[in-house]
């Protein structure tokens, strides 16, 4: 038998073994692909009592949702990965939400089936400026809000 045929038979055996291992693992997990995720998610809620006229959100992959609320203060709810969190503060009359990515280079490689989001509950309907810098998430703004200036950047 030639070396070429031996390598082809050997590679076919490895492929069959790989498929069998996949089927066994997925059967143990009852075909729930979300159990293969290497990312853990958490929900952080930030209560804002200061007043502001402008909104600035800078994130990477989180969906951004602006919703009205009947409460007196603003609330920002972030569903985020454990090592990619957001800071929320009011600076210079601007509500600022920024991403803080604390992952090492090798932690950028993984499997994720969840979604991250930033939901901002706003007590007023009118604001001066809205600035959103986004990469891959979507932006949803309730129709009740009005802004003097809007700048939304997204891929």
N, C-alpha and C positions, 0 to 999 in steps of 0.2 A: 504494500500500500504506500502511496506517495505521501510526502509530508503535507501536501496541500489538502488531501482528503482527511488526514488525521486532524489537522487544524479545523477544518469545517465540521467534522463530527464533534470535536471537543467544544467548539463555540456553540453548536446546536444544543449540546448537553447543558452548557452553562445557561443558555437562554431558557430551556425547559425548567431547570432548577430555580432560576429567578422568578419565573411565572408561578411556579408552585409555592415558593416562599411568599409572594405577593398574595396569592389566593388564601393561604393559611392565615396570614396576618390580618387581612381584611375580614375573613370569616370570624376570627377572634373578636375583632372590633365591630362585628355585625354590619359591615359595609358602611360605617359612619366615617367618612373621610375627614370630618372636623377633628377627630381624635388624633390625626396625624400632625396637627398643627404644632409648630415649635414656638409659637408666640402666645404669651399670656396677656389678657386684657383686664383693665380695671376702669372703674367709673369714678371720676373726681368732680366734685361740685364746688364751685367758687361763688360765694355770695359777695356782691358789690354794693356797698352802701353809699359811696361817693357819687356825685352827679357828674355827667360828662355830656359833651355835644358831638364828639367824633368817635368813630369806631375803626380800629385797625386790627386786622386778623392776618397773621403770617403763619402758614402751616404748609405741610408737605402733601400728605395723602388723606387727611381727614376731610369728611364731608362737612360743610358749613351750613348751619340752619339758623335763621333768625325768626323768632316767634314772639308774638305779643304776650304780655302777662298782665294780670290785674293786681299783682303785688306791687308794693312801693319801690322795692329795690330790684336791681338787675341780678340775674343768676346765670352763670355759665356752667354747663354740664359737659364734661369732656369724657368720652369713651375712648381710651387710648391704650397703647401698648405700655408695658411696665417701664421700658427704658426710653420711650419717646413720649415725653409728657409736655404739657403746655403751661406756661406761666400766664397768669391773668392779673392785671393791675390797671389802675387809672393814673395816667401821667399826663400832665399839661392838658387837662380837660378831654383826654382821649382814653377810651377803653382799649387797652392793648392786650391782645392774645398772641403769644409767640410760642413756637415749637422749640423744645430743648431735646436734642437727640444725644443721648449719653451712651450709645452703642459703640462697641469696639468694631474694628473693620470686619472681623469675621462674623459678627452678629447680624450683619446685613444679609447673610445667606440663611434662608429658612423657608418654611412652608407656613402659609397663613390663609385661613379661610374666613376670618372675621373682618369687620369693618370698623374703622375709627370715625368718630364724629365730634363736632363741636356744636352744641346747641346753645344759642344765646337767647335768653328770655328777657325782652326789653319792656320797660314800663311805659315809655312814651311812644308816640307814633312818628314824630318828626325829629330828625337829627341833621347836623350840618354835613359831615362827610362820612363816607363809608369806603374803606380801602381793604380789599381782600387779595392776598397773594396766595395762590393755590397751585398745586402741581397736577394731581390726578383725581381729586375728589370733585363732588358737585357742590353747587351753591344754590340754596333755596331761601328766598326772601319772601315773607308773608306780604300780601298785597296791601295791608294796612299801613305799612311804613312808607315814609317819604324822606328823601335825602336831597340836600342842595347840590351835592357832588358825589358821584359814584365812580370808583375805579376798581374793577374786578379783573385780575390777571389770573388766567388758568391755562393749563396745557390742554 
